[in-house]
Amino acid sequence: MLGDGDRAERFLALTGLTPDHLRTSLGEIGTLTAVLDFLCAHEPDLVAAADVLGVKPEELAAARRRIGR
């Protein structure tokens, strides 16, 4: 997601995270939730991320549902 400049800028703008906060909070559930919410809200983002990660988009969506917050 962050490899695409436009997508990264949109993510930071929508979540209110800064690059520094994102780096330091990658292991936190709230950050993971924000990332998955962002990806699941826009199918092209979800598909692109799944492709890079080598998983199915449905797996990312299922991970978001398992978090449940």
Secondary structure as the mmCIF struct_conf table of DSSP 4:
data_model
#
loop_
_struct_conf.conf_type_id
_struct_conf.id
_struct_conf.beg_label_comp_id
_struct_conf.beg_label_asym_id
_struct_conf.beg_label_seq_id
_struct_conf.end_label_comp_id
_struct_conf.end_label_asym_id
_struct_conf.end_label_seq_id
TURN_TY1_P TURN_TY1_P1 LEU A 2 GLY A 3
BEND BEND1 ASP A 4 ASP A 4
HELX_RH_AL_P HELX_RH_AL_P1 GLY A 5 THR A 15
HELX_RH_AL_P HELX_RH_AL_P2 PRO A 19 THR A 24
TURN_TY1_P TURN_TY1_P2 SER A 25 GLY A 27
BEND BEND2 GLU A 28 GLU A 28
HELX_RH_AL_P HELX_RH_AL_P3 ILE A 29 CYS A 40
TURN_TY1_P TURN_TY1_P3 ALA A 41 ALA A 41
BEND BEND3 HIS A 42 HIS A 42
HELX_RH_AL_P HELX_RH_AL_P4 GLU A 43 LEU A 53
TURN_TY1_P TURN_TY1_P4 GLY A 54 GLY A 54
BEND BEND4 VAL A 55 VAL A 55
HELX_RH_AL_P HELX_RH_AL_P5 PRO A 57 ILE A 67
#
